[in-house]
Amino acid sequence: MDRILIIDYLAVDQKLRGLGIGTWMLEQLRAWALREHEIKGIIIEAESGTTGAHQERIQFWQRNGFILTSYVHQYRMVPEPYQAMMLPLDRSTHVPDDGEALFRYINAFHKVAYRKS
């Protein structure tokens, strides 16, 4: 699986949640990824805390087809833990059970996206 899209951040203003805006944005991203780039899967990392807000975020992604992996990743500079989630875009795309493989993609993205010039 080498044609993946990583969504680093996607949010809807709290006053506008529940109106389908996040799902609509995700549908647009998915269609673009398939049409323009033949993407095989979309990866996100979700805060894996135990608060209601954390659980609501994970449930949003799950309602939209993302699969939660069991691996919990702890960054050194961020207090909350994260879990990788993936949306396979074709039947041949395998989602790793432990999620560590997905965090290799996420960490590689972070190295490029947040490197100092």
C-alpha positions as CSV (number, residue, x, y, z in Angstrom):
1,M,0.0,0.0,0.0
2,D,2.0,3.0,-1.2
3,R,-0.7,5.3,-2.5
4,I,-2.2,6.7,0.6
5,L,-3.6,10.1,1.7
6,I,-2.9,11.4,5.2
7,I,-5.4,13.8,6.7
8,D,-3.4,15.7,9.3
9,Y,-6.2,17.9,10.5
10,L,-9.9,18.2,9.7
11,A,-12.3,20.1,11.9
12,V,-15.8,21.7,11.8
13,D,-16.7,24.6,14.0
14,Q,-18.5,23.4,17.1
15,K,-21.6,25.4,16.3
16,L,-21.9,23.7,12.9
17,R,-21.3,20.1,14.0
18,G,-24.0,17.6,13.4
19,L,-25.1,19.2,10.1
20,G,-23.1,16.7,7.9
21,I,-20.4,19.2,6.9
22,G,-17.5,17.0,8.1
23,T,-18.9,14.0,6.3
24,W,-19.4,16.1,3.1
25,M,-15.8,17.3,3.3
26,L,-14.5,13.8,3.7
27,E,-16.6,12.6,0.8
28,Q,-15.1,15.4,-1.4
29,L,-11.5,14.4,-0.3
30,R,-12.3,10.7,-0.9
31,A,-13.6,11.4,-4.4
32,W,-10.7,13.6,-5.3
33,A,-8.2,11.1,-4.0
34,L,-9.7,8.3,-6.1
35,R,-10.2,10.3,-9.2
36,E,-7.0,12.3,-9.3
37,H,-4.5,10.1,-7.6
38,E,-5.7,6.5,-7.4
39,I,-5.3,6.6,-3.6
40,K,-5.7,3.2,-2.0
41,G,-6.5,4.4,1.6
42,I,-6.8,7.4,3.8
43,I,-5.1,7.5,7.2
44,I,-5.8,9.8,10.1
45,E,-4.6,9.8,13.7
46,A,-7.2,10.4,16.4
47,E,-6.7,11.4,20.0
48,S,-7.3,8.2,22.0
49,G,-8.1,9.8,25.3
50,T,-11.1,8.7,27.4
51,T,-13.1,12.0,27.4
52,G,-16.4,12.3,25.7
53,A,-14.9,14.6,23.0
54,H,-12.2,12.0,22.2
55,Q,-14.8,9.3,21.9
56,E,-17.1,11.5,19.7
57,R,-14.2,12.1,17.3
58,I,-13.4,8.4,17.0
59,Q,-17.1,7.7,16.4
60,F,-17.2,10.3,13.7
61,W,-14.4,8.6,11.8
62,Q,-15.9,5.2,12.4
63,R,-19.3,6.3,11.0
64,N,-17.5,7.4,7.9
65,G,-15.9,4.0,7.4
66,F,-12.5,4.4,9.2
67,I,-11.1,1.4,11.0
68,L,-9.6,2.0,14.4
69,T,-6.3,0.1,15.0
70,S,-5.3,-1.1,18.5
71,Y,-1.8,0.5,18.6
72,V,-1.6,3.6,20.8
73,H,1.2,6.0,19.9
74,Q,2.6,8.5,22.4
75,Y,4.5,11.5,21.1
76,R,7.2,13.0,23.3
77,M,6.0,16.6,23.0
78,V,2.2,16.0,23.1
79,P,0.4,14.9,26.3
80,E,-2.4,12.9,24.8
81,P,-2.0,9.5,23.1
82,Y,-3.1,8.9,19.5
83,Q,-4.4,5.9,17.5
84,A,-4.2,5.4,13.8
85,M,-7.4,4.9,11.8
86,M,-7.6,4.0,8.1
87,L,-10.3,4.1,5.4
88,P,-9.5,1.5,2.7
89,L,-10.6,2.7,-0.7
90,D,-10.5,-0.6,-2.5
91,R,-11.1,-4.2,-1.4
92,S,-7.4,-5.1,-1.8
93,T,-6.2,-2.6,0.8
94,H,-5.1,-4.3,4.0
95,V,-5.5,-2.4,7.3
96,P,-2.8,-3.5,9.8
97,D,-4.2,-4.8,13.1
98,D,-1.7,-3.0,15.3
99,G,-1.5,0.3,13.5
100,E,2.3,0.7,13.9
101,A,2.7,0.4,10.2
102,L,0.3,3.3,9.7
103,F,2.2,5.5,12.2
104,R,5.3,4.9,10.0
105,Y,3.5,6.7,7.2
106,I,2.3,9.4,9.7
107,N,5.7,10.0,11.1
108,A,7.3,10.2,7.7
109,F,4.7,12.8,6.7
110,H,5.4,14.8,9.9
111,K,9.2,14.8,9.2
112,V,8.5,16.4,5.8
113,A,5.6,18.7,6.7
114,Y,7.1,20.1,9.9
115,R,10.8,20.2,9.1
116,K,12.5,23.5,9.6
117,S,13.6,25.2,6.4
